[in-house]
Amino acid sequence: MLRLFTCLVVYLALISSPSGVAAQEPANPQLPQGELAASKIRISDAIDEAIQNNLGLLAERVSLTVAEATLLTAQLRPNPVLTLTSERMDPGHGMFNNKAAGGPPEFSVRVDVPFELGNKRELRVETASFDKEIASARLLDSIRKLKLDVALACVDVIEAKAKLALAVDNLRTFEEVVRINQTKVNAGFMPQQELTRSQVAMLQFRNTVKRAELDLLTTKTKLQNLLGRRSPVDDFDITDDLKTAIYPGTLDSAQLQETALGARPDLQTQERAQARSQSELKLQLAQAVVDYTLGAEYRRVATNVNASSNFAGVFLSVPLPIFGRNQGEIARVRAEQDQLTRQAQALKAQVFSDVKAAYQEFRSTRDLLQSIERDLLEPAQRARNNSEYIYRTGATTLVEFLDAQRAFNETMQSYYETQGAYRRAVLRLNNAVGKEVVQ
């Protein structure tokens, strides 16, 4: 009755509150990570956020926890076995009736302790330790690849922003041209056909702006997905500039390859795998060594009501390795060792190839970017401005102005694409080497 009265009081207190049960909810519920994250960040901030929140990397981190659990299991020793028995309990003649047909009742306690030989436990721990090191190296390699993917996606966003700004500037220029041409047509200084041509050109640039906006939105969405944001937002932006300082120094391809041998996490993973294989071979050879079980037993036999007999025994159990001596597992590990050796050779060759290709891409894009900045930018800008001024004065045709504008657009598009290609080449070179060699 008291319990029912308490429930009634609590119910009346809840329904009498201004917001009922909803008043118990927190006023500021925790928002998902994607909604709390900043909308305007730098490339370095994006990389840090991806390392913390990327879903694929979070799943990869679990493998390290699994490896630690495997190491804990390897450290355990075999459990002893406790056996309790009670025999010849005749319910028809009493528990301690020595005239029972089955003989006097017996009670026993036995403990069997397994003993491992061949340093099996130590070798299990050593092999599991290599598993943990392999998981750590794989996590580092996943971080290396994620950094590259995020940085490349950031460059895509910055390049898409630059191209959109160029398209918007071109559209603004032709909107001004159309306005001036409309004034000239109304004043009778220009035929309607010339105005129509300029309007068509303006519409084409308007479509270019729409495509550039779509490209920018697509790159932003892709980048936010890499960052692990569950709710992508449209006002997300990368604040870095597309233009970057060109590396003035020289690099040695052979030296970069040697640096990669000591810095690449995937090579470290392969080395750990080979070391683990050696440890596992020792473990499988040790598994062929037989273990023994030592047991001790205490037995009590109740001969009559007032007397009993006590016995003690020691037991040794050893399997006979007549057929199975772990031949299959030993052969498997040796075959895996040969496989790992070939994989290590292939990976080393692949690393050398990656570094060489990235270095060549870096050199070619750097030379091209320097050439564009030195030879093309200023003449293209000057030709476009002069053509626009002359067209507005009526001394040239729309076709000539469009040709100058098209040449300027192609030059700027090539410039932005080369800037993006140079930054991607720097990122790929650093990623191929495994450390930052070009800032």
C-alpha positions in Angstrom: 0.0 0.0 0.0 2.8 2.4 0.8 4.5 1.5 -2.5 1.3 2.4 -4.4 1.0 5.7 -2.5 4.6 6.6 -3.4 4.0 5.9 -7.1 0.9 8.1 -7.1 2.7 11.0 -5.5 5.5 10.8 -8.1 3.0 10.7 -11.0 1.1 13.8 -9.7 4.4 15.7 -9.4 5.3 14.9 -13.0 2.0 15.9 -14.5 1.9 19.1 -12.5 5.2 20.3 -13.9 5.1 22.9 -16.7 6.4 20.6 -19.3 5.5 17.2 -17.9 7.9 14.4 -18.4 9.8 16.4 -21.0 11.1 18.6 -18.3 13.4 15.8 -17.2 15.3 16.0 -20.5 18.5 18.1 -20.7 18.1 21.6 -22.1 21.1 21.3 -24.3 21.4 17.7 -25.6 24.8 16.7 -27.0 25.0 17.2 -30.7 26.6 14.7 -33.1 30.2 15.3 -33.8 29.6 16.5 -37.3 27.4 19.3 -36.1 29.8 20.5 -33.4 32.8 20.6 -35.8 34.0 23.9 -37.2 32.8 24.9 -40.7 35.9 26.8 -41.7 39.2 24.9 -41.1 42.7 24.6 -42.5 44.2 21.5 -44.2 46.2 20.6 -41.0 43.0 20.9 -38.9 41.2 18.7 -41.4 43.9 16.0 -41.1 43.7 16.1 -37.3 39.9 15.8 -37.4 40.0 12.9 -39.8 42.5 11.0 -37.6 40.1 11.4 -34.6 36.8 10.8 -36.3 37.2 8.9 -39.6 35.0 5.8 -39.4 37.4 3.5 -41.3 40.3 4.5 -39.0 38.2 4.0 -35.9 37.5 0.4 -37.1 41.2 -0.1 -37.7 42.1 1.0 -34.2 40.0 -1.9 -32.9 42.5 -4.4 -34.4 45.1 -3.0 -31.9 42.7 -3.9 -29.0 42.2 -7.4 -30.5 46.0 -7.8 -30.6 46.3 -6.8 -27.0 43.6 -9.3 -26.0 45.5 -12.0 -28.0 48.7 -11.2 -26.1 46.8 -11.5 -22.8 45.5 -14.9 -23.8 49.0 -16.0 -24.8 50.3 -15.2 -21.3 47.9 -17.5 -19.6 49.0 -20.9 -18.2 47.0 -24.2 -18.5 44.4 -24.6 -15.7 44.6 -27.5 -13.3 41.8 -30.0 -13.2 39.9 -30.9 -10.0 38.0 -34.3 -10.0 35.7 -35.3 -7.2 34.2 -38.9 -7.2 31.9 -40.8 -5.0 31.4 -44.5 -5.8 29.3 -47.5 -4.6 26.7 -45.5 -2.8 24.0 -48.1 -2.1 20.8 -46.3 -1.0 19.1 -49.6 0.1 21.5 -50.5 2.9 22.6 -47.1 4.2 25.6 -45.0 3.3 28.1 -46.8 5.5 26.7 -50.3 5.5 29.6 -52.7 4.9 27.2 -55.4 3.9 26.1 -53.6 0.8 26.3 -55.8 -2.3 28.5 -53.3 -4.2 31.1 -53.1 -1.6 32.0 -50.3 0.8 31.5 -46.7 -0.5 34.5 -44.7 -1.7 35.3 -41.0 -1.9 38.2 -39.4 -3.8 39.7 -36.0 -4.6 42.1 -35.7 -7.5 44.0 -32.8 -8.9 45.8 -32.9 -12.3 48.2 -30.2 -13.3 49.4 -29.9 -16.9 53.0 -28.9 -17.5 54.1 -27.4 -20.9 57.5 -28.2 -22.2 59.5 -26.6 -25.0 59.0 -23.0 -23.8 55.6 -23.0 -25.5 54.2 -20.2 -23.3 57.2 -17.9 -23.9 57.0 -18.5 -27.7 53.2 -17.8 -27.6 53.9 -14.5 -25.9 56.6 -13.6 -28.4 54.4 -14.4 -31.4 51.4 -12.4 -29.9 53.8 -9.5 -29.2 54.7 -9.4 -32.9 50.9 -9.5 -33.7 50.5 -6.3 -31.6 53.5 -4.7 -33.4 52.0 -5.6 -36.7 48.6 -4.1 -35.7 50.4 -0.9 -34.6 52.3 -0.6 -37.9 49.2 -1.2 -39.9 47.4 1.5 -38.0 50.2 3.9 -38.8 50.0 2.9 -42.5 46.3 3.5 -42.5 46.9 7.0 -40.9 49.5 7.7 -43.6 47.0 6.8 -46.4 44.2 8.8 -44.7 46.4 11.9 -44.4 47.0 11.7 -48.1 43.3 11.2 -49.0 42.3 14.1 -46.8 45.0 16.4 -48.0 44.1 15.6 -51.7 40.4 16.2 -51.0 41.3 19.6 -49.4 43.3 20.5 -52.5 40.3 19.5 -54.6 38.1 21.9 -52.6 40.6 24.8 -52.9 41.0 24.2 -56.6 37.2 24.0 -57.1 36.8 27.3 -55.2 39.4 29.0 -57.4 37.7 27.8 -60.6 34.3 29.0 -59.3 35.8 32.4 -58.5 37.1 32.6 -62.1 33.8 31.6 -63.5 32.0 34.2 -61.3 34.4 36.9 -62.4 33.9 36.0 -66.1 30.1 36.1 -65.6 30.3 39.5 -63.9 32.3 40.8 -66.8 29.8 39.7 -69.4 26.9 40.9 -67.3 28.5 44.3 -67.5 29.1 43.9 -71.2 25.5 43.0 -71.8 24.3 46.0 -69.7 26.5 48.3 -71.8 25.3 46.7 -75.0 21.7 47.1 -74.0 22.3 50.8 -73.5 23.9 51.1 -76.9 21.1 49.2 -78.6 18.5 51.5 -76.9 20.5 54.5 -78.1 20.7 53.1 -81.6 24.5 52.7 -81.6 24.5 48.9 -81.8 22.5 46.4 -83.7 20.2 43.9 -81.8 22.2 41.0 -83.2 25.4 42.1 -81.3 23.4 42.3 -78.1 22.0 38.8 -78.6 25.4 37.4 -79.1 26.7 38.9 -75.9 23.6 37.6 -74.1 24.3 34.1 -75.3 27.9 34.3 -74.2 26.7 35.5 -70.8 24.3 32.5 -70.5 27.1 30.2 -71.3 29.2 31.6 -68.5 26.2 31.4 -66.2 26.1 27.6 -66.9 29.8 27.4 -66.2 29.2 29.0 -62.8 26.5 26.4 -62.1 28.8 23.5 -63.0 31.6 25.0 -60.9 29.2 25.3 -57.9 28.2 21.7 -58.3 31.8 20.6 -58.5 32.6 22.6 -55.3 29.7 21.1 -53.4 30.7 17.6 -54.5 34.3 18.0 -53.3 33.1 19.5 -50.0 30.8 16.5 -49.4 33.5 14.0 -50.2 35.9 15.7 -47.8 33.4 15.9 -44.9 32.8 12.2 -45.4 36.5 11.5 -45.0 36.5 13.7 -41.8 33.9 11.4 -40.3 31.2 14.1 -40.2 27.7 12.5 -40.1 25.9 15.7 -41.2 27.7 17.5 -44.0 27.0 21.2 -44.2 27.0 23.6 -47.2 29.0 26.4 -45.5 32.0 24.1 -44.9 35.2 25.6 -46.3 39.0 25.2 -46.4 40.7 28.5 -45.7 44.1 27.7 -47.2 45.1 29.3 -50.5 45.6 27.3 -53.7 48.9 29.2 -54.4 51.8 27.9 -52.4 55.5 28.6 -52.4 57.5 26.5 -54.9 60.2 24.3 -53.4 63.5 25.9 -54.5 65.8 23.1 -53.5 67.0 19.9 -55.2 66.2 16.3 -54.2 68.0 13.1 -54.9 65.8 10.3 -56.0 68.1 7.5 -54.7 68.3 9.2 -51.3 64.5 9.5 -51.2 64.2 5.8 -51.9 66.6 5.0 -49.0 64.7 7.2 -46.7 61.5 5.5 -47.6 62.9 2.1 -46.6 63.2 3.3 -43.0 60.1 5.5 -42.9 57.3 3.6 -44.7 54.9 1.9 -42.2 53.9 -0.8 -44.7 57.5 -1.8 -45.0 57.7 -2.0 -41.2 54.6 -4.1 -41.2 56.2 -6.5 -43.6 59.4 -6.7 -41.5 57.3 -7.4 -38.4 55.4 -10.1 -40.3 58.6 -11.9 -41.2 59.9 -11.7 -37.6 56.6 -13.1 -36.4 56.9 -15.9 -38.9 60.2 -16.9 -37.4 58.7 -16.8 -33.9 55.7 -18.9 -35.0 58.0 -21.5 -36.6 59.7 -21.9 -33.2 56.3 -22.2 -31.6 55.1 -24.9 -34.0 58.3 -26.8 -33.5 57.8 -26.6 -29.7 54.2 -27.8 -30.2 55.8 -31.1 -31.4 57.3 -31.5 -27.9 54.9 -33.6 -25.8 53.5 -32.1 -22.5 52.8 -34.2 -19.4 50.2 -34.1 -16.7 51.0 -34.7 -13.1 48.2 -35.8 -10.8 47.7 -36.5 -7.1 44.7 -38.3 -5.6 43.3 -38.9 -2.1 40.8 -41.8 -1.7 38.8 -42.7 1.4 37.0 -46.1 1.6 34.5 -46.5 4.4 34.9 -50.2 5.4 32.3 -50.0 8.2 30.5 -47.4 10.4 33.4 -46.9 12.8 36.4 -47.6 10.5 37.7 -46.4 7.1 40.8 -46.7 4.9 42.7 -43.8 3.4 44.8 -44.0 0.2 47.0 -41.6 -1.7 48.2 -41.8 -5.3 50.4 -40.0 -7.8 49.8 -40.1 -11.5 51.9 -39.2 -14.6 50.2 -38.9 -18.0 52.3 -38.5 -21.1 51.0 -38.7 -24.7 52.9 -40.9 -27.2 53.9 -38.9 -30.3 53.5 -41.8 -32.7 51.4 -40.3 -35.5 50.9 -36.6 -34.9 54.0 -34.4 -34.4 52.6 -31.1 -35.7 54.0 -31.8 -39.1 51.2 -29.9 -40.9 51.5 -26.6 -39.0 55.3 -26.7 -39.3 55.0 -27.1 -43.1 52.4 -24.3 -43.3 54.6 -21.8 -41.4 57.6 -22.6 -43.6 55.5 -22.1 -46.7 54.3 -18.8 -45.3 57.9 -17.7 -44.7 58.7 -18.2 -48.3 55.6 -16.3 -49.2 56.4 -13.4 -46.9 60.0 -13.2 -48.3 58.6 -12.8 -51.9 56.0 -10.3 -50.7 58.7 -8.2 -49.0 60.7 -8.2 -52.2 57.7 -7.1 -54.2 56.8 -4.4 -51.7 60.3 -3.0 -51.7 60.2 -2.8 -55.5 56.8 -1.1 -55.3 58.1 1.5 -52.8 61.0 2.3 -55.1 58.6 2.7 -58.0 56.2 4.9 -56.0 59.0 7.2 -54.9 60.5 7.5 -58.4 57.1 8.2 -60.0 56.2 10.7 -57.3 59.6 12.4 -57.7 59.2 12.7 -61.4 55.6 14.1 -61.0 56.9 16.6 -58.5 59.7 17.8 -60.9 57.5 18.1 -64.0 54.6 19.9 -62.2 57.1 22.3 -60.5 58.7 23.2 -63.8 55.3 23.6 -65.5 54.1 25.9 -62.7 57.2 28.0 -62.9 56.8 28.3 -66.7 53.2 29.4 -66.5 53.9 32.0 -63.8 56.9 33.3 -65.7 55.6 33.3 -69.3 51.8 33.2 -69.5 50.0 34.9 -66.6 50.8 38.5 -67.3 50.5 38.4 -71.1 47.1 36.6 -70.9 45.8 39.1 -68.3 47.0 42.1 -70.3 45.5 40.8 -73.6 42.2 40.2 -72.0 42.0 43.6 -70.3 43.0 45.4 -73.5 40.5 43.4 -75.6 37.7 44.3 -73.1 38.6 48.0 -73.2 38.7 48.1 -77.0 35.4 46.2 -77.3 33.7 48.6 -74.9 34.9 51.5 -77.1 33.4 49.8 -80.1 36.8 49.4 -81.9 36.6 45.6 -82.1 34.0 42.9 -82.5 32.5 40.6 -80.0 34.1 37.6 -81.6 37.6 39.0 -81.0 36.7 39.8 -77.4 35.4 36.3 -76.9 38.7 34.9 -78.3 40.7 37.0 -75.9 38.4 35.9 -73.0 38.6 32.3 -74.0 42.4 32.4 -74.1 42.5 34.1 -70.7 40.1 31.4 -69.3 42.2 28.6 -70.6 45.4 30.1 -69.2 43.8 30.6 -65.8 42.3 27.1 -65.8 45.7 25.6 -66.7 47.3 27.8 -63.9 44.8 26.6 -61.3 45.0 23.0 -62.4 48.8 23.1 -62.3 48.8 24.7 -58.9 46.6 21.9 -57.7 48.7 19.3 -59.5 51.9 20.7 -57.8 50.3 20.5 -54.4 49.1 17.0 -55.1 52.6 16.0 -56.3 54.1 17.3 -53.1 51.6 15.3 -51.0 52.2 12.2 -53.0 56.0 12.5 -52.8 55.8 12.9 -49.0 53.4 10.0 -48.8 55.6 7.8 -51.0 58.7 8.6 -48.9 56.8 8.2 -45.6 57.9 11.5 -44.1 57.7 15.2 -45.1 60.6 15.9 -47.5 58.9 19.0 -49.1 57.0 21.3 -46.9 
